[in-house]
Amino acid sequence: MADPITLSLNGEPRALPGPLRLAELIAQLGLDTRKVAVERNRAIVPRSAYDTTRLADGDALEIVHFIGGG
Amino acid sequence: MDLDFSETEIDRYSRHILLGEVGGVGQARLRAARVLVVGAGGLGSPLIMYLAAAGVGTIGIVDDDRLELSNLQRQIAHATDRLGMGKAASAAIAASALNPLVDVRTHPMRLDAANALDLIGSYDIVCDGSDNFATRFLVADACVLARRTLVSAAVLRFEGQLATFKPHAGPHCPCYRCLHPAPPPPGLVPACNEAGVLGAVTGVMGTLQATEVLKEIIGIGQGLAGRLLVWDALSARMRTIGLPRDPACSACGPAASLRDLSAHG
């Protein structure tokens, strides 16, 4: 029986069934990774690590938007 | 390095020289530095002005646009009586008026795969304040190939981001593609002329960008290599987060495929 995990997502607590990888969370949230990066516990997660990053109870996630204006 | 200063220079830069972290050596480093600014727009305006005021000896300005009325809500290096003038030339007028001791070079052209490496290679540090992703990725790749430090800022609406990319400096220093592997497909991420931008936000970010360039040149403090500064003006929240290398990066990773700029057409 999987334990639920509680994440902070953009500062809001969110309870989700665990275990959960970052790639799965991104899919659940419907995020388009071509226009956002994801920050976990105050560091950007490289795109190539989404599949291997296991989210843990208490992780703080923030969405960082891809912007290019000058 | 030449540490001789004229009386005029000592007077002009006295508030820098007073700083223990800058001093005469730091000021001489600024005078010897060559900085290329890509884009004389909202970010480039304060950036160019602060680099000129600080006495950065050679400042290159790349921009092939002409000044339009809608630029003046934020692009404060320009002036209403210069509408229609090339933006590189207009910014150079303002920079030279502020500090005639610096050599301001205008490059009124669009960077492309054929000219980017030569131009970037003739400067020490590159600043990206451009307004489109094609230029941003071209500049980023050219800086990786030419081993030039890139201080890159971006804005949209009420948000700004800033980071320093210098993968040549060590294994913990990412490049732009470690953050964003590829440009977003056209239409997916709006530009300032579609989504808007608060003018003062570009001023803050361009000034932070100038600060990081000066730190890189003088060699003081903790730079933004390996970190990303994110500022949300609406919440008045600024934070700096870690930005590691992506081991799968196509530009700076161990299996990088970037060899030249041919992919940029």
Boltz contact constraints between the chains, C-beta under 6 A:
constraints:
  - contact:
      token1: [A, 34]
      token2: [B, 184]
      max_distance: 6.0
  - contact:
      token1: [A, 35]
      token2: [B, 184]
      max_distance: 6.0
  - contact:
      token1: [A, 35]
      token2: [B, 188]
      max_distance: 6.0
  - contact:
      token1: [A, 35]
      token2: [B, 189]
      max_distance: 6.0
  - contact:
      token1: [A, 39]
      token2: [B, 241]
      max_distance: 6.0
  - contact:
      token1: [A, 42]
      token2: [B, 241]
      max_distance: 6.0
  - contact:
      token1: [A, 43]
      token2: [B, 241]
      max_distance: 6.0
  - contact:
      token1: [A, 43]
      token2: [B, 242]
      max_distance: 6.0
  - contact:
      token1: [A, 44]
      token2: [B, 243]
      max_distance: 6.0
  - contact:
      token1: [A, 46]
      token2: [B, 246]
      max_distance: 6.0
  - contact:
      token1: [A, 47]
      token2: [B, 181]
      max_distance: 6.0
  - contact:
      token1: [A, 48]
      token2: [B, 246]
      max_distance: 6.0
  - contact:
      token1: [A, 48]
      token2: [B, 248]
      max_distance: 6.0
  - contact:
      token1: [A, 66]
      token2: [B, 180]
      max_distance: 6.0
  - contact:
      token1: [A, 66]
      token2: [B, 184]
      max_distance: 6.0
  - contact:
      token1: [A, 66]
      token2: [B, 189]
      max_distance: 6.0
  - contact:
      token1: [A, 67]
      token2: [B, 154]
      max_distance: 6.0
  - contact:
      token1: [A, 67]
      token2: [B, 156]
      max_distance: 6.0
  - contact:
      token1: [A, 68]
      token2: [B, 133]
      max_distance: 6.0
  - contact:
      token1: [A, 68]
      token2: [B, 136]
      max_distance: 6.0
  - contact:
      token1: [A, 68]
      token2: [B, 154]
      max_distance: 6.0
  - contact:
      token1: [A, 69]
      token2: [B, 131]
      max_distance: 6.0
  - contact:
      token1: [A, 69]
      token2: [B, 155]
      max_distance: 6.0
  - contact:
      token1: [A, 69]
      token2: [B, 156]
      max_distance: 6.0
  - contact:
      token1: [A, 69]
      token2: [B, 191]
      max_distance: 6.0
  - contact:
      token1: [A, 69]
      token2: [B, 192]
      max_distance: 6.0
  - contact:
      token1: [A, 69]
      token2: [B, 197]
      max_distance: 6.0
  - contact:
      token1: [A, 70]
      token2: [B, 39]
      max_distance: 6.0
  - contact:
      token1: [A, 70]
      token2: [B, 41]
      max_distance: 6.0
  - contact:
      token1: [A, 70]
      token2: [B, 42]
      max_distance: 6.0
  - contact:
      token1: [A, 70]
      token2: [B, 43]
      max_distance: 6.0
  - contact:
      token1: [A, 70]
      token2: [B, 129]
      max_distance: 6.0
  - contact:
      token1: [A, 70]
      token2: [B, 130]
      max_distance: 6.0
  - contact:
      token1: [A, 70]
      token2: [B, 131]
      max_distance: 6.0
